[in-house]
Amino acid sequence: MTQQHITEDSIVLCPICKRGKIIIEEKDADDVPLQLILPGSKRKARWYIKCNVCKSQIGITVKKQ
Ligand SMILES: [Zn+2]
């Protein structure tokens, strides 16, 4: 059984409406941090998620170190 510790600051809110909870982030993870790409940005994202509050399509890519 895995235990999840979800706190308020581990929830990434939608950058458009600041209300939709789009990702839950584990800050202690060893993986490369993600970066959000806003709609209309020239940068192409590998993954997209949809905010369930404002329906914006937010891109996700890995943050370049
Ligand atoms: Zn939103």
N, CA, C, O and the ligand as a Tripos MOL2 file, in Angstrom:
@<TRIPOS>MOLECULE
protein
  261   259    66     0     0
PROTEIN
NO_CHARGES

@<TRIPOS>ATOM
      1 N           0.8360   -1.2030    0.0000 N.3       1 MET1
      2 CA          0.0000    0.0000    0.0000 C.3       1 MET1
      3 C           0.8650    1.2440    0.0000 C.2       1 MET1
      4 O           1.7760    1.3800    0.8160 O.2       1 MET1
      5 N           0.5780    2.1420   -0.9090 N.am      2 THR2
      6 CA          1.3470    3.3820   -0.9580 C.3       2 THR2
      7 C           0.5590    4.4860   -0.2710 C.2       2 THR2
      8 O          -0.6630    4.5840   -0.3830 O.2       2 THR2
      9 N           1.2920    5.2920    0.4250 N.am      3 GLN3
     10 CA          0.6630    6.4200    1.1130 C.3       3 GLN3
     11 C           0.9460    7.6980    0.3620 C.2       3 GLN3
     12 O           2.0940    7.9790    0.0170 O.2       3 GLN3
     13 N          -0.0700    8.4620    0.1090 N.am      4 GLN4
     14 CA          0.1220    9.7170   -0.6090 C.3       4 GLN4
     15 C          -0.0470   10.8760    0.3490 C.2       4 GLN4
     16 O          -1.0000   10.9460    1.1250 O.2       4 GLN4
     17 N           0.9030   11.7750    0.2670 N.am      5 HIS5
     18 CA          0.8040   12.9780    1.0970 C.3       5 HIS5
     19 C           0.5320   14.1550    0.1720 C.2       5 HIS5
     20 O           1.4520   14.7560   -0.3820 O.2       5 HIS5
     21 N          -0.7000   14.4620    0.0200 N.am      6 ILE6
     22 CA         -1.0600   15.5610   -0.8690 C.3       6 ILE6
     23 C          -1.3620   16.7970   -0.0270 C.2       6 ILE6
     24 O          -2.3290   16.8410    0.7330 O.2       6 ILE6
     25 N          -0.5140   17.7800   -0.1890 N.am      7 THR7
     26 CA         -0.7230   19.0310    0.5360 C.3       7 THR7
     27 C          -1.1100   20.1080   -0.4610 C.2       7 THR7
     28 O          -0.9750   19.9220   -1.6700 O.2       7 THR7
     29 N          -1.5810   21.2100    0.0380 N.am      8 GLU8
     30 CA         -2.0480   22.2920   -0.8350 C.3       8 GLU8
     31 C          -0.9690   22.7640   -1.8050 C.2       8 GLU8
     32 O          -1.2700   23.0400   -2.9660 O.2       8 GLU8
     33 N           0.2710   22.8630   -1.3580 N.am      9 ASP9
     34 CA          1.2950   23.4080   -2.2490 C.3       9 ASP9
     35 C           1.8320   22.3760   -3.2320 C.2       9 ASP9
     36 O           2.6670   22.7140   -4.0710 O.2       9 ASP9
     37 N           1.3820   21.1420   -3.1540 N.am     10 SER10
     38 CA          1.8040   20.1850   -4.1630 C.3      10 SER10
     39 C           0.7990   20.1160   -5.3090 C.2      10 SER10
     40 O           0.9700   19.3410   -6.2500 O.2      10 SER10
     41 N          -0.2390   20.9240   -5.2220 N.am     11 ILE11
     42 CA         -1.2280   20.9680   -6.3030 C.3      11 ILE11
     43 C          -0.8910   22.1380   -7.2150 C.2      11 ILE11
     44 O          -0.8150   23.2870   -6.7800 O.2      11 ILE11
     45 N          -0.6890   21.8180   -8.4980 N.am     12 VAL12
     46 CA         -0.4050   22.8630   -9.4710 C.3      12 VAL12
     47 C          -1.7390   23.3460  -10.0380 C.2      12 VAL12
     48 O          -2.5010   22.5770  -10.6250 O.2      12 VAL12
     49 N          -1.9970   24.6350   -9.8470 N.am     13 LEU13
     50 CA         -3.2500   25.1990  -10.3420 C.3      13 LEU13
     51 C          -3.1020   25.6320  -11.7920 C.2      13 LEU13
     52 O          -2.0040   25.9260  -12.2650 O.2      13 LEU13
     53 N          -4.2100   25.6620  -12.4710 N.am     14 CYS14
     54 CA         -4.2490   26.1130  -13.8590 C.3      14 CYS14
     55 C          -3.7080   27.5420  -13.9400 C.2      14 CYS14
     56 O          -4.1780   28.4170  -13.2130 O.2      14 CYS14
     57 N          -2.7180   27.7950  -14.8230 N.am     15 PRO15
     58 CA         -2.1400   29.1390  -14.9200 C.3      15 PRO15
     59 C          -3.0960   30.1460  -15.5550 C.2      15 PRO15
     60 O          -2.8530   31.3500  -15.4830 O.2      15 PRO15
     61 N          -4.1510   29.6850  -16.1600 N.am     16 ILE16
     62 CA         -5.0990   30.5930  -16.8150 C.3      16 ILE16
     63 C          -6.1370   31.1030  -15.8180 C.2      16 ILE16
     64 O          -6.3110   32.3120  -15.6580 O.2      16 ILE16
     65 N          -6.8110   30.1970  -15.1630 N.am     17 CYS17
     66 CA         -7.9100   30.6140  -14.2830 C.3      17 CYS17
     67 C          -7.5190   30.5590  -12.8120 C.2      17 CYS17
     68 O          -8.2300   31.0990  -11.9640 O.2      17 CYS17
     69 N          -6.3940   29.9130  -12.4960 N.am     18 LYS18
     70 CA         -5.9050   29.7760  -11.1120 C.3      18 LYS18
     71 C          -6.9010   29.0580  -10.2110 C.2      18 LYS18
     72 O          -6.8400   29.1780   -8.9880 O.2      18 LYS18
     73 N          -7.8000   28.3270  -10.8090 N.am     19 ARG19
     74 CA         -8.7930   27.6210  -10.0060 C.3      19 ARG19
     75 C          -8.7550   26.1240  -10.2370 C.2      19 ARG19
     76 O          -8.9150   25.3350   -9.3060 O.2      19 ARG19
     77 N          -8.5440   25.7460  -11.4720 N.am     20 GLY20
     78 CA         -8.5410   24.3250  -11.7740 C.3      20 GLY20
     79 C          -7.2790   23.6580  -11.2630 C.2      20 GLY20
     80 O          -6.1770   24.1720  -11.4540 O.2      20 GLY20
     81 N          -7.4370   22.5240  -10.6200 N.am     21 LYS21
     82 CA         -6.2790   21.7680  -10.1420 C.3      21 LYS21
     83 C          -5.8750   20.8070  -11.2390 C.2      21 LYS21
     84 O          -6.5680   19.8270  -11.5120 O.2      21 LYS21
     85 N          -4.7390   21.1010  -11.8700 N.am     22 ILE22
     86 CA         -4.4110   20.3220  -13.0530 C.3      22 ILE22
     87 C          -3.4210   19.1890  -12.7790 C.2      22 ILE22
     88 O          -3.5260   18.1250  -13.3890 O.2      22 ILE22
     89 N          -2.4840   19.3920  -11.8930 N.am     23 ILE23
     90 CA         -1.5010   18.3360  -11.6180 C.3      23 ILE23
     91 C          -1.2350   18.2810  -10.1240 C.2      23 ILE23
     92 O          -1.2720   19.3000   -9.4340 O.2      23 ILE23
     93 N          -0.9710   17.1010   -9.6440 N.am     24 ILE24
     94 CA         -0.4720   16.9630   -8.2800 C.3      24 ILE24
     95 C           0.9920   16.6010   -8.3930 C.2      24 ILE24
     96 O           1.3600   15.6210   -9.0410 O.2      24 ILE24
     97 N           1.8150   17.4000   -7.7580 N.am     25 GLU25
     98 CA          3.2540   17.2750   -7.9010 C.3      25 GLU25
     99 C           3.8660   16.7030   -6.6190 C.2      25 GLU25
    100 O           3.5180   17.1050   -5.5090 O.2      25 GLU25
    101 N           4.7660   15.7750   -6.8010 N.am     26 GLU26
    102 CA          5.5190   15.2440   -5.6620 C.3      26 GLU26
    103 C           6.8780   15.9210   -5.6940 C.2      26 GLU26
    104 O           7.7260   15.5970   -6.5260 O.2      26 GLU26
    105 N           7.0770   16.8580   -4.7860 N.am     27 LYS27
    106 CA          8.2970   17.6770   -4.8350 C.3      27 LYS27
    107 C           9.5660   16.8970   -4.4960 C.2      27 LYS27
    108 O          10.6630   17.3030   -4.8790 O.2      27 LYS27
    109 N           9.4250   15.7980   -3.7900 N.am     28 ASP28
    110 CA         10.5960   15.0100   -3.4050 C.3      28 ASP28
    111 C          11.0190   14.0090   -4.4680 C.2      28 ASP28
    112 O          12.0090   13.2980   -4.2980 O.2      28 ASP28
    113 N          10.2770   13.9550   -5.5530 N.am     29 ALA29
    114 CA         10.5990   12.9750   -6.5920 C.3      29 ALA29
    115 C          11.9110   13.3310   -7.2800 C.2      29 ALA29
    116 O          12.2870   14.5000   -7.3610 O.2      29 ALA29
    117 N          12.5980   12.3090   -7.7710 N.am     30 ASP30
    118 CA         13.8790   12.5190   -8.4380 C.3      30 ASP30
    119 C          13.7140   12.8780   -9.9140 C.2      30 ASP30
    120 O          14.6810   13.2640  -10.5700 O.2      30 ASP30
    121 N          12.5190   12.7570  -10.4280 N.am     31 ASP31
    122 CA         12.2970   13.0200  -11.8420 C.3      31 ASP31
    123 C          12.5060   14.4980  -12.1850 C.2      31 ASP31
    124 O          12.4540   15.3780  -11.3250 O.2      31 ASP31
    125 N          12.7410   14.7250  -13.4550 N.am     32 VAL32
    126 CA         12.9390   16.0830  -13.9530 C.3      32 VAL32
    127 C          11.6400   16.8820  -13.7440 C.2      32 VAL32
    128 O          10.5550   16.3780  -14.0320 O.2      32 VAL32
    129 N          11.7460   18.1020  -13.2510 N.am     33 PRO33
    130 CA         10.5270   18.8920  -13.0460 C.3      33 PRO33
    131 C           9.8260   19.1980  -14.3690 C.2      33 PRO33
    132 O          10.4580   19.2940  -15.4210 O.2      33 PRO33
    133 N           8.5550   19.3420  -14.2880 N.am     34 LEU34
    134 CA          7.7770   19.6630  -15.4830 C.3      34 LEU34
    135 C           7.6140   21.1690  -15.6230 C.2      34 LEU34
    136 O           7.7010   21.9220  -14.6520 O.2      34 LEU34
    137 N           7.3790   21.5760  -16.8410 N.am     35 GLN35
    138 CA          7.1190   22.9810  -17.1020 C.3      35 GLN35
    139 C           5.8040   23.0970  -17.8590 C.2      35 GLN35
    140 O           5.5320   22.3310  -18.7840 O.2      35 GLN35
    141 N           5.0110   24.0500  -17.4580 N.am     36 LEU36
    142 CA          3.7330   24.2610  -18.1380 C.3      36 LEU36
    143 C           3.9280   25.1900  -19.3300 C.2      36 LEU36
    144 O           4.7050   26.1430  -19.2680 O.2      36 LEU36
    145 N           3.2220   24.9030  -20.4030 N.am     37 ILE37
    146 CA          3.2640   25.7480  -21.5860 C.3      37 ILE37
    147 C           1.8530   26.2590  -21.8350 C.2      37 ILE37
    148 O           0.9100   25.4850  -22.0040 O.2      37 ILE37
    149 N           1.7350   27.5730  -21.8540 N.am     38 LEU38
    150 CA          0.4100   28.1650  -21.9950 C.3      38 LEU38
    151 C          -0.0830   28.0860  -23.4240 C.2      38 LEU38
    152 O           0.7110   28.0510  -24.3640 O.2      38 LEU38
    153 N          -1.3950   28.0570  -23.5850 N.am     39 PRO39
    154 CA         -1.9530   28.0660  -24.9370 C.3      39 PRO39
    155 C          -1.4840   29.3190  -25.6700 C.2      39 PRO39
    156 O          -1.4550   30.4020  -25.0840 O.2      39 PRO39
    157 N          -1.1170   29.1860  -26.9430 N.am     40 GLY40
    158 CA         -0.6480   30.3270  -27.7210 C.3      40 GLY40
    159 C           0.8590   30.4780  -27.6930 C.2      40 GLY40
    160 O           1.4140   31.2860  -28.4370 O.2      40 GLY40
    161 N           1.5330   29.7090  -26.8400 N.am     41 SER41
    162 CA          2.9800   29.7630  -26.7940 C.3      41 SER41
    163 C           3.5660   29.1200  -28.0500 C.2      41 SER41
    164 O           2.9920   28.1880  -28.6110 O.2      41 SER41
    165 N           4.7230   29.6350  -28.4810 N.am     42 LYS42
    166 CA          5.3580   29.0800  -29.6750 C.3      42 LYS42
    167 C           5.9590   27.7090  -29.3910 C.2      42 LYS42
    168 O           6.1750   26.9090  -30.3020 O.2      42 LYS42
    169 N           6.2190   27.4590  -28.1480 N.am     43 ARG43
    170 CA          6.8480   26.2090  -27.7830 C.3      43 ARG43
    171 C           5.8640   25.0570  -27.8960 C.2      43 ARG43
    172 O           4.7000   25.1760  -27.5150 O.2      43 ARG43
    173 N           6.3390   23.9670  -28.4120 N.am     44 LYS44
    174 CA          5.4640   22.8000  -28.5290 C.3      44 LYS44
    175 C           5.6230   21.9180  -27.3050 C.2      44 LYS44
    176 O           6.7310   21.6420  -26.8430 O.2      44 LYS44
    177 N           4.5000   21.4940  -26.8050 N.am     45 ALA45
    178 CA          4.5360   20.6130  -25.6430 C.3      45 ALA45
    179 C           4.3750   19.1690  -26.0960 C.2      45 ALA45
    180 O           3.7750   18.8840  -27.1320 O.2      45 ALA45
    181 N           4.9120   18.2930  -25.3130 N.am     46 ARG46
    182 CA          4.7450   16.8710  -25.6260 C.3      46 ARG46
    183 C           3.3840   16.3630  -25.1480 C.2      46 ARG46
    184 O           2.7400   15.5460  -25.8050 O.2      46 ARG46
    185 N           2.9760   16.8570  -24.0180 N.am     47 TRP47
    186 CA          1.7020   16.4020  -23.4510 C.3      47 TRP47
    187 C           0.7750   17.5980  -23.2330 C.2      47 TRP47
    188 O           1.2280   18.7240  -23.0280 O.2      47 TRP47
    189 N          -0.4950   17.3380  -23.2790 N.am     48 TYR48
    190 CA         -1.4950   18.3760  -23.0120 C.3      48 TYR48
    191 C          -2.5050   17.8570  -22.0060 C.2      48 TYR48
    192 O          -2.9040   16.6930  -22.0230 O.2      48 TYR48
    193 N          -2.8970   18.7550  -21.1400 N.am     49 ILE49
    194 CA         -3.9690   18.4230  -20.2070 C.3      49 ILE49
    195 C          -5.0000   19.5290  -20.3060 C.2      49 ILE49
    196 O          -4.6930   20.6480  -20.7180 O.2      49 ILE49
    197 N          -6.1960   19.2130  -19.9320 N.am     50 LYS50
    198 CA         -7.2570   20.1850  -20.0460 C.3      50 LYS50
    199 C          -7.7240   20.5680  -18.6530 C.2      50 LYS50
    200 O          -8.0180   19.7140  -17.8160 O.2      50 LYS50
    201 N          -7.7840   21.8650  -18.4290 N.am     51 CYS51
    202 CA         -8.3050   22.3480  -17.1560 C.3      51 CYS51
    203 C          -9.8000   22.0740  -17.1210 C.2      51 CYS51
    204 O         -10.5130   22.4000  -18.0710 O.2      51 CYS51
    205 N         -10.2750   21.4860  -16.0490 N.am     52 ASN52
    206 CA        -11.7030   21.1810  -16.0140 C.3      52 ASN52
    207 C         -12.5400   22.3520  -15.5240 C.2      52 ASN52
    208 O         -13.7630   22.2420  -15.4300 O.2      52 ASN52
    209 N         -11.8960   23.4700  -15.2100 N.am     53 VAL53
    210 CA        -12.6520   24.6680  -14.8270 C.3      53 VAL53
    211 C         -12.8380   25.5810  -16.0430 C.2      53 VAL53
    212 O         -13.9690   25.9120  -16.4000 O.2      53 VAL53
    213 N         -11.7300   25.9900  -16.6840 N.am     54 CYS54
    214 CA        -11.8510   26.9300  -17.8090 C.3      54 CYS54
    215 C         -11.6770   26.2480  -19.1590 C.2      54 CYS54
    216 O         -11.7930   26.8990  -20.1970 O.2      54 CYS54
    217 N         -11.4030   24.9530  -19.1580 N.am     55 LYS55
    218 CA        -11.2470   24.1480  -20.3810 C.3      55 LYS55
    219 C         -10.0460   24.5470  -21.2330 C.2      55 LYS55
    220 O          -9.9730   24.1850  -22.4070 O.2      55 LYS55
    221 N          -9.1210   25.2780  -20.6630 N.am     56 SER56
    222 CA         -7.9050   25.6160  -21.3940 C.3      56 SER56
    223 C          -7.0520   24.3760  -21.5600 C.2      56 SER56
    224 O          -7.0200   23.5030  -20.6930 O.2      56 SER56
    225 N          -6.3620   24.3130  -22.6870 N.am     57 GLN57
    226 CA         -5.4690   23.1970  -22.9220 C.3      57 GLN57
    227 C          -4.0590   23.6460  -22.5510 C.2      57 GLN57
    228 O          -3.4830   24.5140  -23.2070 O.2      57 GLN57
    229 N          -3.5250   23.0670  -21.5270 N.am     58 ILE58
    230 CA         -2.2170   23.4510  -21.0140 C.3      58 ILE58
    231 C          -1.2010   22.4000  -21.4410 C.2      58 ILE58
    232 O          -1.3980   21.2020  -21.2380 O.2      58 ILE58
    233 N          -0.1110   22.8730  -22.0360 N.am     59 GLY59
    234 CA          0.9400   21.9500  -22.4530 C.3      59 GLY59
    235 C           1.8660   21.6370  -21.2970 C.2      59 GLY59
    236 O           2.0320   22.4330  -20.3730 O.2      59 GLY59
    237 N           2.4600   20.4670  -21.3680 N.am     60 ILE60
    238 CA          3.4300   20.0660  -20.3550 C.3      60 ILE60
    239 C           4.6800   19.5820  -21.0700 C.2      60 ILE60
    240 O           4.5950   18.8140  -22.0290 O.2      60 ILE60
    241 N           5.8080   20.0170  -20.6180 N.am     61 THR61
    242 CA          7.0590   19.5030  -21.1320 C.3      61 THR61
    243 C           8.0320   19.3920  -19.9630 C.2      61 THR61
    244 O           7.7640   19.8980  -18.8740 O.2      61 THR61
    245 N           9.1560   18.7320  -20.1950 N.am     62 VAL62
    246 CA         10.1170   18.6540  -19.1000 C.3      62 VAL62
    247 C          10.9730   19.9140  -19.1010 C.2      62 VAL62
    248 O          11.3350   20.4460  -20.1510 O.2      62 VAL62
    249 N          11.2780   20.3650  -17.9150 N.am     63 LYS63
    250 CA         12.0620   21.5740  -17.7550 C.3      63 LYS63
    251 C          13.5030   21.2950  -18.1280 C.2      63 LYS63
    252 O          14.0940   20.3190  -17.6660 O.2      63 LYS63
    253 N          14.0640   22.1470  -18.9580 N.am     64 LYS64
    254 CA         15.4690   21.9540  -19.3630 C.3      64 LYS64
    255 C          16.3700   22.3950  -18.2180 C.2      64 LYS64
    256 O          16.2190   23.4780  -17.6550 O.2      64 LYS64
    257 N          17.3050   21.5230  -17.8990 N.am     65 GLN65
    258 CA         18.1920   21.8300  -16.7620 C.3      65 GLN65
    259 C          19.2890   22.7990  -17.1630 C.2      65 GLN65
    260 O          20.1220   23.1650  -16.3340 O.2      65 GLN65
    261 ZN         -8.2910   26.8090  -15.8760 Zn       66 ZN66
@<TRIPOS>BOND
     1     1     2 1
     2     2     3 1
     3     3     4 2
     4     3     5 am
     5     5     6 1
     6     6     7 1
     7     7     8 2
     8     7     9 am
     9     9    10 1
    10    10    11 1
    11    11    12 2
    12    11    13 am
    13    13    14 1
    14    14    15 1
    15    15    16 2
    16    15    17 am
    17    17    18 1
    18    18    19 1
    19    19    20 2
    20    19    21 am
    21    21    22 1
    22    22    23 1
    23    23    24 2
    24    23    25 am
    25    25    26 1
    26    26    27 1
    27    27    28 2
    28    27    29 am
    29    29    30 1
    30    30    31 1
    31    31    32 2
    32    31    33 am
    33    33    34 1
    34    34    35 1
    35    35    36 2
    36    35    37 am
    37    37    38 1
    38    38    39 1
    39    39    40 2
    40    39    41 am
    41    41    42 1
    42    42    43 1
    43    43    44 2
    44    43    45 am
    45    45    46 1
    46    46    47 1
    47    47    48 2
    48    47    49 am
    49    49    50 1
    50    50    51 1
    51    51    52 2
    52    51    53 am
    53    53    54 1
    54    54    55 1
    55    55    56 2
    56    55    57 am
    57    57    58 1
    58    58    59 1
    59    59    60 2
    60    59    61 am
    61    61    62 1
    62    62    63 1
    63    63    64 2
    64    63    65 am
    65    65    66 1
    66    66    67 1
    67    67    68 2
    68    67    69 am
    69    69    70 1
    70    70    71 1
    71    71    72 2
    72    71    73 am
    73    73    74 1
    74    74    75 1
    75    75    76 2
    76    75    77 am
    77    77    78 1
    78    78    79 1
    79    79    80 2
    80    79    81 am
    81    81    82 1
    82    82    83 1
    83    83    84 2
    84    83    85 am
    85    85    86 1
    86    86    87 1
    87    87    88 2
    88    87    89 am
    89    89    90 1
    90    90    91 1
    91    91    92 2
    92    91    93 am
    93    93    94 1
    94    94    95 1
    95    95    96 2
    96    95    97 am
    97    97    98 1
    98    98    99 1
    99    99   100 2
   100    99   101 am
   101   101   102 1
   102   102   103 1
   103   103   104 2
   104   103   105 am
   105   105   106 1
   106   106   107 1
   107   107   108 2
   108   107   109 am
   109   109   110 1
   110   110   111 1
   111   111   112 2
   112   111   113 am
   113   113   114 1
   114   114   115 1
   115   115   116 2
   116   115   117 am
   117   117   118 1
   118   118   119 1
   119   119   120 2
   120   119   121 am
   121   121   122 1
   122   122   123 1
   123   123   124 2
   124   123   125 am
   125   125   126 1
   126   126   127 1
   127   127   128 2
   128   127   129 am
   129   129   130 1
   130   130   131 1
   131   131   132 2
   132   131   133 am
   133   133   134 1
   134   134   135 1
   135   135   136 2
   136   135   137 am
   137   137   138 1
   138   138   139 1
   139   139   140 2
   140   139   141 am
   141   141   142 1
   142   142   143 1
   143   143   144 2
   144   143   145 am
   145   145   146 1
   146   146   147 1
   147   147   148 2
   148   147   149 am
   149   149   150 1
   150   150   151 1
   151   151   152 2
   152   151   153 am
   153   153   154 1
   154   154   155 1
   155   155   156 2
   156   155   157 am
   157   157   158 1
   158   158   159 1
   159   159   160 2
   160   159   161 am
   161   161   162 1
   162   162   163 1
   163   163   164 2
   164   163   165 am
   165   165   166 1
   166   166   167 1
   167   167   168 2
   168   167   169 am
   169   169   170 1
   170   170   171 1
   171   171   172 2
   172   171   173 am
   173   173   174 1
   174   174   175 1
   175   175   176 2
   176   175   177 am
   177   177   178 1
   178   178   179 1
   179   179   180 2
   180   179   181 am
   181   181   182 1
   182   182   183 1
   183   183   184 2
   184   183   185 am
   185   185   186 1
   186   186   187 1
   187   187   188 2
   188   187   189 am
   189   189   190 1
   190   190   191 1
   191   191   192 2
   192   191   193 am
   193   193   194 1
   194   194   195 1
   195   195   196 2
   196   195   197 am
   197   197   198 1
   198   198   199 1
   199   199   200 2
   200   199   201 am
   201   201   202 1
   202   202   203 1
   203   203   204 2
   204   203   205 am
   205   205   206 1
   206   206   207 1
   207   207   208 2
   208   207   209 am
   209   209   210 1
   210   210   211 1
   211   211   212 2
   212   211   213 am
   213   213   214 1
   214   214   215 1
   215   215   216 2
   216   215   217 am
   217   217   218 1
   218   218   219 1
   219   219   220 2
   220   219   221 am
   221   221   222 1
   222   222   223 1
   223   223   224 2
   224   223   225 am
   225   225   226 1
   226   226   227 1
   227   227   228 2
   228   227   229 am
   229   229   230 1
   230   230   231 1
   231   231   232 2
   232   231   233 am
   233   233   234 1
   234   234   235 1
   235   235   236 2
   236   235   237 am
   237   237   238 1
   238   238   239 1
   239   239   240 2
   240   239   241 am
   241   241   242 1
   242   242   243 1
   243   243   244 2
   244   243   245 am
   245   245   246 1
   246   246   247 1
   247   247   248 2
   248   247   249 am
   249   249   250 1
   250   250   251 1
   251   251   252 2
   252   251   253 am
   253   253   254 1
   254   254   255 1
   255   255   256 2
   256   255   257 am
   257   257   258 1
   258   258   259 1
   259   259   260 2
@<TRIPOS>SUBSTRUCTURE
     1 MET1         2 RESIDUE 1 A MET
     2 THR2         6 RESIDUE 1 A THR
     3 GLN3        10 RESIDUE 1 A GLN
     4 GLN4        14 RESIDUE 1 A GLN
     5 HIS5        18 RESIDUE 1 A HIS
     6 ILE6        22 RESIDUE 1 A ILE
     7 THR7        26 RESIDUE 1 A THR
     8 GLU8        30 RESIDUE 1 A GLU
     9 ASP9        34 RESIDUE 1 A ASP
    10 SER10       38 RESIDUE 1 A SER
    11 ILE11       42 RESIDUE 1 A ILE
    12 VAL12       46 RESIDUE 1 A VAL
    13 LEU13       50 RESIDUE 1 A LEU
    14 CYS14       54 RESIDUE 1 A CYS
    15 PRO15       58 RESIDUE 1 A PRO
    16 ILE16       62 RESIDUE 1 A ILE
    17 CYS17       66 RESIDUE 1 A CYS
    18 LYS18       70 RESIDUE 1 A LYS
    19 ARG19       74 RESIDUE 1 A ARG
    20 GLY20       78 RESIDUE 1 A GLY
    21 LYS21       82 RESIDUE 1 A LYS
    22 ILE22       86 RESIDUE 1 A ILE
    23 ILE23       90 RESIDUE 1 A ILE
    24 ILE24       94 RESIDUE 1 A ILE
    25 GLU25       98 RESIDUE 1 A GLU
    26 GLU26      102 RESIDUE 1 A GLU
    27 LYS27      106 RESIDUE 1 A LYS
    28 ASP28      110 RESIDUE 1 A ASP
    29 ALA29      114 RESIDUE 1 A ALA
    30 ASP30      118 RESIDUE 1 A ASP
    31 ASP31      122 RESIDUE 1 A ASP
    32 VAL32      126 RESIDUE 1 A VAL
    33 PRO33      130 RESIDUE 1 A PRO
    34 LEU34      134 RESIDUE 1 A LEU
    35 GLN35      138 RESIDUE 1 A GLN
    36 LEU36      142 RESIDUE 1 A LEU
    37 ILE37      146 RESIDUE 1 A ILE
    38 LEU38      150 RESIDUE 1 A LEU
    39 PRO39      154 RESIDUE 1 A PRO
    40 GLY40      158 RESIDUE 1 A GLY
    41 SER41      162 RESIDUE 1 A SER
    42 LYS42      166 RESIDUE 1 A LYS
    43 ARG43      170 RESIDUE 1 A ARG
    44 LYS44      174 RESIDUE 1 A LYS
    45 ALA45      178 RESIDUE 1 A ALA
    46 ARG46      182 RESIDUE 1 A ARG
    47 TRP47      186 RESIDUE 1 A TRP
    48 TYR48      190 RESIDUE 1 A TYR
    49 ILE49      194 RESIDUE 1 A ILE
    50 LYS50      198 RESIDUE 1 A LYS
    51 CYS51      202 RESIDUE 1 A CYS
    52 ASN52      206 RESIDUE 1 A ASN
    53 VAL53      210 RESIDUE 1 A VAL
    54 CYS54      214 RESIDUE 1 A CYS
    55 LYS55      218 RESIDUE 1 A LYS
    56 SER56      222 RESIDUE 1 A SER
    57 GLN57      226 RESIDUE 1 A GLN
    58 ILE58      230 RESIDUE 1 A ILE
    59 GLY59      234 RESIDUE 1 A GLY
    60 ILE60      238 RESIDUE 1 A ILE
    61 THR61      242 RESIDUE 1 A THR
    62 VAL62      246 RESIDUE 1 A VAL
    63 LYS63      250 RESIDUE 1 A LYS
    64 LYS64      254 RESIDUE 1 A LYS
    65 GLN65      258 RESIDUE 1 A GLN
    66 ZN66       261 GROUP 0 **** ****
